[in-house]
Amino acid sequence: MMRKAAIVGCGGISQVHAQAIAGLDGVELCAFADCRKERAEKLAARFGGGRAEAYGDFEEMLAARQPDVVHICTPHYLHVPMALKVLEGGGAVFMEKPPAISRQQFRELKRGAGSRGKIGICFQNRYNASVKKVDELLEEGGLGPLKGGRAFVTWCREAEYYQSSDWRGRWDTEGGGALINQSIHTLDLLLRWLGEPDAVEASMGNHHLRGVTEVEDVMEAFLEFPGGKRACFYATTAYVSDAPVLIELACEKGSIRLEDEKVTVRYQQGEEAVLSLKTGQAVGKSYWGSGHAACIGDFYRSLEEGTPYANDLQSVENTMQVMARIYESAKGEKSF
């Protein structure tokens, strides 16, 4: 069976999706849609194999082509309403992060999903070989119980990044800044290993682009977990470059440090092992990682086999709820 795939939202990240889909057997890119139709036309010419159509309207594309799977690569606030539209028609959805920009939207998405169609979330870093190696090290237990962790994202976003669009940098359309856009993947990995926190305390600020954006360019959070575990989280877009993301996990008998796709294991006795686990060339910007092809391929495999997908809504719920709690604490109100 040949599955028809379509992409809505033809900005930078859509090219990564298109390239991953083009490498799959049994999947045909049939359509691209963007409110700026010329962007859809460019992607259709590059990845459509002469068979894909370009549209300037999302609903027109759905009606005309009736794709089996729609990849949603649009501005954040459109993710949920577009996903619900696809699900209503019986299609499957693969969504860029974040899956929602509020608790209310996430609830609507869960209700809309029900038993109709299928939803996959693009948390591609879960598929990195370095992340799987950390899983293995913790499962082996040689470093003893996990005590806590820390995570740092220090990236650069200048005014032009926000001024080039009409949705970035606004609470109602982006949903936030340094946390929901740039460091949600890092929070997701930290929670992958530490679980659900009992307590969250956070603060945020706008140091670099005050007057340009409404949202935060720095977020810090203190997370307390069952059993006395705790974590410190820091993310900013006010740095001068996109430095490699750093996550460190402290265990009873040593530590694991994940930086980019390198894993460093340090033991209490002073021994150290450095493992370079880069699995392939990143498609697009280097800090997007190299897990997109595996992440997207696994989604289509789950559709073909009728099996659960690793990055389904249930698997990302803890990340979404903790992100909401961080914003609520930082704002001092229940407004997220």
N, C-alpha and C positions, 0 to 999 in steps of 0.2 A: 504494500500500500504506500503510495506516495503522499506524504503530508504536505499541505500548503501552508507556508509560513509568511507572515507579514510583519512589517516593522512600522510603528507609528512614533514619530519624533526622530528626525534625521540629523541630529547634531553629532558631536564627536563620538560619543559612546556607541551610537547606532552602528558605526562602521565595525566596531569590535564584534557586535552581535552578528552582523551580516557576514563577516569573515568566518566566524565560528559555524554559522548555519551552512554556509557554502561548502564547508568541509565535511558535512554529514551525508551519509547515504540515505536515500529514501525521503529526503526533505527538499522541497522546492520553494525558493523565494518567489512569491507571486505578486507581492505588492508592497509599496512604500507610501506612507502618508506624512505630510507635514503642512502646517499652516502656511509655510513658505514653500510653495510647490516646487520651486527650482531646486531646493535641497533634496526633495524626494526624487526628482528626475535624475539628479547626479548619482544617487545611490542605485537607482534602478538601472542606469546605464552601466555602472561599474559591477554590480553584483547580480543583476537580474537575468543574465544569460539570454537577453533578447526577449524574454517571456514576461517579465515583471512590469506592472503598470505603476505609474506615479499618480498620486492624488493630493489635492490640497485640502481635503476634508476627510476626517477619520470615519464618520458614519457612512459616507458615500463609498469609501473603500470596503467597509464591512459588507454592505449590501451588494456591491458589484462582484466581489471576489470570494466572499464567504470563506475566509482562511480557517484552517484547523487550529492554528496557533498564532497568537499575536504577541509580539515583543513590544513592551511599553517602555519607551525611552524618552518620554516627554518630561516637561517640568513637573516637579514633585506634586503639586496640588491636583494635577490631572490623573495621577496614577490610579486612584481608587475609582472615580467615575468611569474612566475608560475601561478598567478591568471589569467592572460590573456590567457594562454594556456588552463586552465580549462573552462573559459568562451567561448572560441572559440568552444569547444566541446559541449557546451550547459549545462554544469554543474553549480552548485552553489558553492560559495567560502566563507569559514569562515576564516578570517585572524587574526593572532596575530598582535599586534602593533609592529612597526608603519606600517600603510598601504602603506607608500612610504618613500623614503629617500631624495626626492627632489621635487621641484615644478613640474618639467618635468615629473617625474614618476607618480605623482598624476594626472596630466592631462591625461597621457596615460591610467591610470586605469579608469578614468571617461569615456573616449572615448570608451574603450574596454567594459565597463559594458553595456552601451547603454540599450537596452531592452532585452539583452540576459542574461539568468541566473540571479543570485542574489548575492550580496556581503554583508557580515556582518563583522564588525570589533570588535575585542575582547577588548572593553573598559568595563571590567567587574565591575569596581568600581561604575559605574552608577547604578548598581543593588543592591548595599549595602543598607540595611535598614537605616543606618545612613544618607546616602545621600538623600534618599527619605524623611527622617524626616526633613532635612534642606530645601528641596523643600516645604514641608508643612508649615514650620514655616515662610518662606518668602511669600508664597501665602496667608497665614492668615493675614499678615500685622500688627500684634501686635507690632512688633519691629520698625515699621516705614520704610521709604525708605532706600534702601541699599546705603551706602556711599563709600564702598571700601572693600579691602580684602588684606590678606597676606597669603603666603604659604611657608612652609619650608620642604625640604626633605634632611635629613642628614643620609646618608647610607655609607656602607663600601664596597669597592671593591679593593682587593689587586692585586698585579702583577699576581699571579697565575690565577686569573679569566680571564685575557686577554691572558696570555701565553698558556692557555689550548685550544685555538682555533686559527684559522688563519684569522678570520674575525672581531673579536671584537677589538675595539681601533683604527680602521682605518676609515678615512672619506669616502672612496669610497665603503666600504662594510657595516659598521655600520651606517654611516650617521651622527655620532656625538657620544656623550658620556652621561654625567649625565642628559642631557635634553631629548634627543630622546629615550634613553633606560630606564633610571631609573625613570624619573619624568614626563613623558608625561601624565600619568594618573592624576597626581596632577594638571598640567596645564589645562587639559581637565575639571576637576571639577571647578577650579577657573573661567574659561571662561563660564562654564554652568550657573553660577549665575551672572556674570558681563557682559557677551556679547562680542561684538567685539570692541577692543580698537581703538581709534583714533590715538594714538601714542605709539611707542615701543622704548625703549632705553635699551641696554643690554651690559654686559661685561662678559668675561669668562676667565678661566685660567686653568693651569694644575700644581697644587701644589704638588700633592702626587706621581704621576707616570710619571713625566717628564723623557723622554728617554725610557719609556716602551710603552706609547700610544701616538698617534697623537692627540687624541680628548680631549675635556675638562673634567676635574673632578670637576669643579665648574662653575655654570652659575647663574648670577643674572640679573633680569630684572625689569624695572619700566614701568608700563602700565597705560596709561591714557585713560579713557572711557568717552562717552558722559555724559553730566550733571555734570561734575566735579568729577566723581568717579575715584579712582585710586587704584592701587594694587602694592605690592612688592612681588617678587617671588625669591626664593633662593633654589638652589639644589646643593648638593655635594655628591661625593662618596669617599671623603677623611676622613670621620669620622671614629671612631674606632668600631662602631657597626651600625646595622640597626635600628635606632630609629623610633618610630611611626611618620607617616606623620602628619603634623599639617596644617590645613587651618582655618583661622579666618575671619569672615565677620563682618564688622562694619556697624551697622545700626543707624538710628537717635535716637532710644530709647534703644539701647543696642547692644549686640553682640552675635554671634553664633560661637562656637569653635568646630571644628571637629578634633578629634585626634583618629586615628585608627578607631574603630567603636563606639566611645563614642561621644556624642553631649552634649556640655555644653552651656546653655543659660544664659546670664547675662543681667540683666535689670539695667537701670540707678539708680533706687531706691536702688540698692544693693542686690536685690533678685537674687538667682542663682538656676538653675535646672540642674541636671546632669542625662542624659539619657543613659543607656547602651543598645545598640541596636545590639549586636552581634547575627547574625542569624544562625550561624552554624560553624562547624570546617572548617578552611581553608584547601584546598587540596594542598599539596605542601608547599612551603615556606609561612610563616605566612603573610609576607608583600604583597603577591599576593592577599590577601583578600579572601572573601568567596562567591564572586558573580559569579564565573565561571559557575556553574551549571545553575543558573537562566538565565544568559546571553546566554549560548549555547542553553538551552531549549527553550528560547523565539525565537531564530533564526529558529529552526526547526518548532516551532508552526507557525511562519509567513509563512514558506514554505508550510505547510499543509493547512493553511487557505487562502493563497494568499493575505495576508495583509502586509502593510509596516512593516519593521523591525526598531526598535528604533535606532540601531547602524549601520545605513547605511552610504554610502559615504557622502551624504549631511549633515548628522548630525555631522560628524567629520571634515568637511571642515574648519570651523573656527579654530579649534584646530591646524590643519595642517598648515594653512596659518599664524597663529600667531607664531607657532613654527619656521616657515621659517623666519619670520620677526625678531624674536629674534636672530637667528643665523646670519642673514645678518647684524643686528646692531652690534653684538658682533665681527664679522669678519671685519666690515667696508667695506663690498663689497656685491655685488649681486651674490653670488656664490652658494647658497644653492639650 
